[in-house]
Amino acid sequence: MADELKFPEELGNGPIQKRWITDVFCGIMFWIAMFAFVVAVVYGFNGGQPRNLFIGWDADANGCGYSANTKDYPFLYWPSPPNTDMLEQLRQSPPNF
């Protein structure tokens, strides 16, 4: 069994002395993607309305408590969670919560 295991002679005195970077391309692509992500986040916060991400939206695309029509209905209620056809906006939280 020991005869089958043959290590390279250059590893006999420790690790390889001549090392090089093998993932330069992946590192460059990673930092380009990180930069693009930061640009997209800054652009989204400056030119968009991030508040819309946190608003409950009913089946008719009305933001709960967002517009003049739904100002008095800040809560979104799912009577049956898997069934999104029954989304309702409520003035106050349901009594069972």
C-alpha distance (Angstrom), angle and dihedral (degrees) to the residues before:
residue distance angle dihedral
M1 . . .
A2 3.80 . .
D3 3.81 89.7 .
E4 3.81 90.2 61.1
L5 3.82 93.2 57.2
K6 3.76 107.4 77.9
F7 3.77 118.2 167.4
P8 3.79 123.0 -158.4
E9 3.79 110.7 -93.5
E10 3.80 91.6 -126.0
L11 3.82 88.7 66.5
G12 3.78 92.7 55.9
N13 3.82 93.4 93.0
G14 3.82 98.0 38.0
P15 3.79 135.4 -77.0
I16 3.76 123.3 -8.1
Q17 3.79 111.5 -79.8
K18 3.78 96.2 -154.7
R19 3.80 104.2 68.8
W20 3.80 130.1 168.4
I21 3.77 139.1 -178.5
T22 3.78 111.9 -97.4
D23 3.81 101.6 178.8
V24 3.79 102.9 54.0
F25 3.80 93.0 124.7
C26 3.82 92.8 49.8
G27 3.80 91.1 47.0
I28 3.78 92.1 51.3
M29 3.81 91.6 47.7
F30 3.83 90.2 48.8
W31 3.81 93.0 53.8
I32 3.82 91.7 45.0
A33 3.82 88.9 52.9
M34 3.84 91.2 47.7
F35 3.80 90.6 50.7
A36 3.82 91.4 48.2
F37 3.81 89.8 50.0
V38 3.81 92.1 52.4
V39 3.82 91.1 47.6
A40 3.82 90.7 50.1
V41 3.82 92.4 49.4
V42 3.82 93.1 48.3
Y43 3.80 91.0 46.4
G44 3.81 91.4 48.3
F45 3.79 94.3 50.7
N46 3.81 94.2 43.6
G47 3.80 99.6 43.0
G48 3.78 103.3 24.3
Q49 3.76 141.5 55.9
P50 3.82 107.5 -107.3
R51 3.83 89.0 177.7
N52 3.81 87.2 76.3
L53 3.80 89.8 68.5
F54 3.80 91.2 65.7
I55 3.81 99.0 44.0
G56 3.78 120.4 99.7
W57 3.80 111.1 -120.8
D58 3.81 122.0 -156.4
A59 3.82 127.0 -145.1
D60 3.83 91.1 -88.5
A61 3.83 91.6 56.1
N62 3.80 93.6 -108.3
G63 3.78 114.2 146.6
C64 3.81 110.4 -129.8
G65 3.80 108.5 -114.7
Y66 3.81 90.0 -8.2
S67 3.81 107.2 103.6
A68 3.81 132.9 38.8
N69 3.82 90.2 -100.0
T70 3.80 93.8 54.1
K71 3.81 100.2 32.9
D72 3.84 91.3 112.2
Y73 3.85 93.0 48.0
P74 3.83 108.0 66.6
F75 3.83 97.1 154.8
L76 3.80 129.5 77.0
Y77 3.81 116.1 -151.8
W78 3.82 129.1 -165.2
P79 3.82 108.6 -161.8
S80 3.81 89.7 -170.9
P81 3.84 110.3 21.5
P82 3.81 99.8 -147.5
N83 3.80 92.0 45.9
T84 3.81 108.9 77.9
D85 3.81 92.9 176.9
M86 3.81 89.7 80.3
L87 3.82 100.7 56.7
E88 3.79 111.3 145.3
Q89 3.77 133.4 -176.7
L90 3.82 116.4 -132.8
R91 3.80 134.5 -162.6
Q92 3.80 91.8 -141.0
S93 3.77 137.9 12.2
P94 3.85 115.7 -78.1
P95 3.81 113.8 -95.2
N96 3.83 94.4 -116.9
F97 3.82 93.8 61.6
